[in-house]
C-alpha cells in the first residue's frame, strides 16, 4: 500500500470494485431516472432508480427469478430471460408513470449483443424511452432463443450426453427447438398481467 503525506485512500466502494464515482457523478448530473441492469451467472436484475439528495430511491424492479410466475421454466441467466426481465421492468415502469431513463452499466463491460443489452431492448420494447444505438442489441432470433436450438442440434450430433448438457430444458419438459414458442407465451403472459 502506498504511504506518504499525499496519498489519499480511495472510498470503500471504489476499493471493493463496486462503484466508479466519476461515472456515477456524470449520471447523477443528468437528473434523469437511471435504468440499472446488473447480471450474475444465473440471473439478471433490472431497476429504475431515482437519485435524491438523501439517497437513491428504487421506483421499479424486476428479477429473472420472477419469470417463473409468468410460466418461464428455463434458466434465468440466458439472453431470452434477460429480454423478458427487461420487458417486465419496462411494463412496470410504464404502469408507474416512468417513461424515460438513461442506462447505468456500473462497472460492467459493454459487449455488443450481451445479456445487458437484451434486457435494455426489453425495456425499450415495453415502451420506456432510453437512447441506445440499435447495433448493440442481439438479433431478434437470438432474443427469442433460436440460437439455443441451433446449438442443441450441434451438440446432439456430436455428443451422446445431450441430456446432461441441456438438463434444465429436459427438467422443464421443453425441447430446445420449442424455446421460441415458450418465449412468446411468457411474453404474452407478461403483457396480459401488466
C-alpha positions in Angstrom: 0.0 0.0 0.0 1.3 3.5 -0.8 2.4 5.7 2.0 3.2 9.3 2.4 1.5 12.7 3.1 -0.1 13.0 -0.3 -1.6 9.5 -0.5 -5.4 9.5 -0.4 -7.2 6.3 0.4 -9.9 5.6 -2.1 -13.5 5.3 -1.0 -14.6 1.9 0.3 -16.9 1.0 -2.6 -14.2 2.0 -5.1 -11.7 -0.2 -3.3 -14.1 -3.1 -3.4 -14.7 -2.6 -7.1 -18.4 -1.8 -6.7 -18.7 1.9 -7.7 -17.0 4.2 -10.2 -17.8 7.6 -8.6 -16.7 9.6 -11.7 -19.3 7.8 -13.9 -21.9 7.9 -11.2 -21.4 11.7 -10.8 -22.0 12.2 -14.6 -25.1 10.1 -14.5 -26.5 12.0 -11.5 -25.8 15.3 -13.0 -28.2 14.5 -15.8 -31.1 14.4 -13.3 -32.8 11.6 -15.1 -34.1 8.3 -13.8 -31.4 5.6 -14.2 -32.1 2.1 -15.7 -29.7 -0.1 -13.7 -29.1 -3.6 -15.2 -27.0 -6.0 -13.1 -26.2 -9.6 -14.0 -24.9 -12.7 -12.3 -24.1 -16.0 -13.8 -27.6 -17.4 -13.2 -29.8 -14.3 -13.0 -30.3 -10.7 -14.1 -31.9 -7.8 -12.2 -33.3 -4.6 -13.7 -34.2 -1.5 -11.7 -35.4 2.1 -12.3 -33.8 4.3 -9.7 -34.3 8.0 -8.9 -31.4 9.9 -7.3 -32.4 12.1 -4.4 -30.3 14.2 -2.1 -30.7 11.7 0.8 -30.0 8.6 -1.3 -31.3 6.6 -4.2 -35.0 5.5 -4.4 -35.9 2.4 -6.4 -39.1 3.1 -8.4 -39.4 -0.2 -10.2 -37.6 -3.5 -10.0 -37.7 -7.0 -11.6 -35.6 -10.1 -11.5 -35.3 -13.1 -13.7 -36.3 -15.1 -10.7 -39.8 -13.6 -11.1 -40.3 -15.1 -14.6 -41.4 -18.4 -13.2 -44.6 -16.6 -12.1 -45.3 -16.0 -15.8 -44.6 -19.6 -16.9 -40.8 -19.4 -17.6 -39.3 -22.9 -16.9 -35.7 -22.3 -18.1 -32.6 -20.6 -16.8 -32.7 -17.0 -15.7 -29.2 -16.4 -17.0 -29.7 -16.6 -20.7 -30.4 -13.9 -23.3 -34.2 -14.7 -23.7 -34.6 -14.5 -19.9 -32.7 -11.2 -19.8 -35.0 -9.7 -22.5 -38.1 -10.9 -20.7 -36.8 -9.4 -17.4 -36.2 -6.1 -19.1 -39.7 -6.3 -20.7 -41.3 -6.9 -17.3 -39.4 -4.0 -15.7 -40.4 -1.8 -18.7 -44.1 -2.7 -18.3 -44.0 -2.0 -14.6 -42.2 1.4 -15.3 -44.8 2.5 -17.8 -47.6 1.5 -15.4 -45.9 3.6 -12.6 -45.6 6.5 -15.0 -41.8 6.4 -15.6 -41.5 6.8 -19.4 -37.8 7.9 -19.8 -34.5 6.7 -18.3 -30.8 6.6 -19.0 -28.7 3.4 -18.9 -26.4 2.8 -15.9 -24.0 -0.1 -16.5 -21.9 0.5 -13.4 -18.6 -1.3 -13.7 -19.8 -4.0 -16.2 -18.1 -4.2 -19.5 -20.1 -3.2 -22.6 -20.2 -6.1 -25.0 -22.4 -5.9 -28.2 -25.3 -8.4 -28.1 -24.8 -9.3 -24.4 -27.5 -10.1 -21.8 -27.3 -6.5 -20.5 -28.4 -5.2 -23.9 -31.0 -7.8 -24.2 -32.6 -6.5 -21.0 -32.3 -3.0 -22.3 -34.0 -4.0 -25.6 -36.8 -5.5 -23.5 -37.3 -2.2 -21.6 -37.4 -0.2 -24.9 -39.9 -2.7 -26.5 -42.1 -2.3 -23.4 -42.3 1.5 -24.1 -39.6 3.1 -21.9 -37.7 5.8 -23.8 -33.9 5.0 -23.4 -31.5 6.3 -26.0 -29.4 3.5 -27.5 -27.8 2.5 -30.7 -29.6 -0.3 -32.5 -26.3 -2.0 -33.3 -25.7 -3.1 -29.7 -28.8 -5.3 -29.4 -28.8 -9.0 -30.0 -30.7 -10.0 -33.2 -34.4 -10.9 -32.9 -33.8 -14.6 -33.3 -31.2 -14.6 -30.5 -33.6 -12.7 -28.3 -36.2 -15.4 -28.8 -33.7 -18.2 -28.3 -33.4 -19.6 -31.8 -29.7 -19.8 -31.3 -30.1 -22.2 -28.4 -32.0 -24.6 -30.8 -29.1 -24.4 -33.3 -26.5 -25.1 -30.6 -28.7 -28.0 -29.3 -28.7 -29.6 -32.8 -24.9 -29.3 -33.0 -24.4 -30.8 -29.5 -26.8 -33.7 -30.2 -25.0 -34.5 -33.4 -21.6 -34.6 -31.7 -22.3 -35.6 -28.1 -24.2 -38.6 -26.8 -24.6 -37.0 -23.4 -27.2 -34.4 -24.7 -29.4 -34.7 -21.6 -26.7 -33.6 -19.2 -25.8 -30.6 -21.3 -29.4 -29.4 -21.6 -30.7 -30.7 -18.3 -32.6 -27.6 -17.4 -34.6 -28.0 -20.7 -35.4 -31.6 -20.1 -36.4 -30.8 -16.5 -38.7 -28.1 -17.7 -40.1 -30.5 -20.4 -39.2 -28.0 -23.1 -37.1 -29.1 -26.0 -34.6 -26.5 -27.2 -36.4 -26.5 -30.6 -39.5 -25.1 -28.9 -37.9 -22.4 -26.9 -39.1 -19.7 -29.3 -42.7 -20.7 -28.6 -42.1 -20.8 -24.9 -40.5 -17.3 -25.1 -43.6 -15.9 -26.9 -46.0 -17.5 -24.5 -44.2 -16.0 -21.5 -44.0 -12.6 -23.2 -47.8 -12.7 -23.8 -48.3 -13.6 -20.1 -46.3 -10.6 -19.0 -48.3 -8.4 -21.5 -51.6 -9.7 -20.1 -50.7 -9.4 -16.4 -49.1 -6.0 -16.5 
